[in-house]
Amino acid sequence: MIKDLYEQYVSTEVITGDAFQDRFEIEEGEIQGITSQDLGELWGANPEIFKLLQVSDDLEGARDALYDYLEKRERWIFDVNNNLHPLEKANVRDCIRVLRSLIAPINEKRTETSTLKILWKLARKENEFGKKPSRGFILEFIHLFKGIVGLSGIYSPTGVCTKEVPAFISMNGREAARIRSSLLDQEGRTIEDRIKKYIFGLDPVTVRSRKFNRERILDYFNATDSDWNNYKWQLEHVIRDADTLSNLVILTEEEREGIQIAANNRIPFGVTPYYVSLMDEDPSRAFDHQIRSQVIPPVRYSTVLKERRAERHLAFDFMGEHDTSPIDLVTRRYPKIAIIKPYNTCAQICIYCQRNWEVRQVLDPDALAPMKKIMEALDWFDEHKTITDILITGGDPFVAENELLGAILDRISEMEQVVRVRFGTRIPVVLPFRITDELVKMLSYYNEPGRREICVVTHFEHPCEVTPEAMEAVQKIKKEGMSIYNQVVYTIENSRRFELVALRRALRLIGVDPYYTFNAKGKEETRVYRVPIARILQERKEEARLMPGIDRTDEPVFNVPRLGKNHLRASQDRRLVAIKPDGRRVYEFHPWEKNILPIPTYNYQDVPIWEYLKELDRRGEDIEEYRNIWYYY
């Protein structure tokens, strides 16, 4: 019967919602925007599932029937007479695995969501819902149902992908090579066209524009070029309020309100004059969206932090650092590396910072921990000799004086077991003038090839931040024999097609190695910045994979609270266990200790794919280019 059903699909290409629409007459908007067309398309995507749900008298009967269907469907996939392309078959198997997980009773219990119950009620036209399903929920299952019958549309606009192969595969020798090369040229041109959409901070036009911005800012502060290049002058003139910033760039009313709420409620806000020079005076955010979004707090962000300020040390500690700190200033999640945080402030604040609960204000005069406490923390490292790698972060340690950094490195250099010291800092991006010859010489003194490595881990978010000044700072570090790596946070502001590819290439050109791509932390106050995990996986496969290997050395990761990094490309380390009525996927993440220790798993509620796509559409993106996103689990 299933084979007959597939043949029916092939003969009619893709069944649209029109064939089923008349069965589901509802008023538009009755169920969170779901229309009759949506429901028609849902059941048209897989009439067999619709039938078995419709005729099942109770939920457990529907569950049993669906399990039986999926078992038969999987057996059909392995049938020798099956004409689906092997790659489409692989997707079918993934879709079957996902649906099995979504209807599992244990996952319903753990997530307090019965995906099956929602589908069952929809099929039976029962209107008694708890939380009514959204269009995002329906779209998830339209794609999943199509995938189960081999009609994903990934490889063919009709949805049908047979065992046919490209012409050059059936050829030999030079003829095959020339045809394939022509196809690769076409792909290469597409990639370059996409990359060129994004501002590169080293482009001559961009450099000239920012030189004009710099002159305007210097005029406002009645300062000179010598002042501008002096990092201490920059720190003394960090902009902390909306009035000052509005004299340098035009602010929207919403931007002004977000800053004002922050300023009135001791929510950290600040931006260096140098970083302001990377902003356009025009408030449209057409080109400087990434710059503004990192430092200008949204109204919702400021409001949430204001309302929960009294409990912020617990409410906003997403990574559970309170539970992974064996001594003051130290965080440890892994056997061989731990973090020390001697200086608890920054030159400016990133809105999506995982430690926004810990930093009290920009350049907080009380940010430096007492030297006695710093030395006690360093003594703790020496007592735990299995730790061979120390990350000095904060806050931003490079805001501190050279003398403090030297004192810390002096103590670490006495520890024979330590082979690497990393500095986690945004200074090369937000205040490159701080990377002075004196600082670099001091750091390089402790960099002993074959004995101890000193390296810098920084945080560029966009190619527009890769400026001549940043390049000079990076090159100073490189010329002293030290490495510099980048950790990028994947947000709505750098997640368009090939946007991260453009960043990686820009970084390699100035001497920075891409290291990690972080899923933005699942913090509710920064929800507007978050991107579905499916998009990170899609970017890695459909964009990064097209570039030379050296341009894609970073690893996409999800930080599991209290536990640490989960490598997203390792699909065996997570499971999709539920889809909430509003379209949010729920993932069960496995800790890095999997196969080593029986550590508990962690359930994470992602942002809905449909909400993300709508935002891309609002920003002028053609969301059809992202259509395969639904099949990344």
Disulfide bonds with the S-S distance in Angstrom:
none
